[in-house]
Amino acid sequence: MSTDTRTAAGNDLAELITDLQSRGMRVEVPIGERRSGAGPADAGMLYLDGVATTVPVSAGYVADSPYTLRSDDDGSWAVYEGSVRLADASLAPRPKYYDLTTADGIPYWKIALMHLDSMASTVLQTCAYWGNSDQCRFCGIGVTLAAGRTIAKKTPAMLAEVAVAARDLDGAVDATLTTGSTATPDRGAMYVARCGAAVKEAAGLPVQVQFEPPRDLDVIDRVADLGIDSIGIHIETFDPAVLARVAPGKARWGIEAYFAAWERAVQALGPGQVSTYVIVGMGEDPQLLIEGCKRAIDIGVYPFVVPLRPVPGSLMQDETPPSKAQMDEIYHAIAPYMALKGMSSAQVAAGCARCGACSGLHAFETGKGDLRDGRPALPLHVV
Ligand code: SF4
């Protein structure tokens, strides 16, 4: 079979990543993969032409994807469409620290996972919304716990121990710590922040912590006082009708509560160190989403735009990701706007927006074709 060795570059790579995240990739080898939980669930983790990327590899719709991960004759890996070689692929190796256990016999991998070069953990694997009418429909936090693939509560000491190993054995460059929401007024913010402080003290890694908007915004200052580098407070969507349908617990606080929390967090940590997940593909009005993202950018919040990735066992497990066209509309509006406002993932110290692998936004942001002489080359969409 003849092979076209064309590889993706610049915007081509951004386009490829966007399509891969919408359609998935068939694999002919085992690949580092998460099946559920918060974050990049049901995802193969790899580097495409050196860019960190997560791609669906096991959901049913992946069988129809035109893309395949294949080994070349020299033993290297690449993404192919038919016989056309599109991009070099480098697979994330199994982390060495996964073979270690704590003194009381808990495997390190049940405490924290490696998401490419970030050590990631859900410090409280329970949520006040889980299992009742408030449950976020896209979330799989209880699935991993029920399957015995994690423990319900990770202590600061456990996380500190694993972080040192993740840094030394597997090159972790930061830690991303999230939590289920608690019924307390701080919604779990202080616990995840104490975990983050322990990781930072032990391993010296930059840390992002993620939590819901606390009732008392002074909590955010106390989180910052613990030395946390970045904060994620995740709105998930800027379409209020969709938020009410997919995340009723979050919708109860209202979108303005998120803006209030973000403003306080930006005051405490600086522009770009505060981020929010924005999930595309849940039936939202794209213009509301774009307007919301721009308003967030204006106050220094990085909108980490991702395609819906239906988590097995979640209430949305039978959905499919949005199309590339849906994602393109958002990326092409957001990436140039961020550039105009001087916002870049390169400024983010830690966490999902620093890593960027679950989104195509990084590739649009940093692709060689995106910026010419420092000016955005993508079309600006006026809303
Ligand atoms: S708040 Fe929603 S997304 Fe977060 S852990 Fe709870 S159910 Fe999952």
Residues whose N, C-alpha, C, O or C-beta is under 5 A from the ligand:
A	BS01	SF4	C127 Y129 W130 Q135 C136 C139 I141 T179 G180 S181
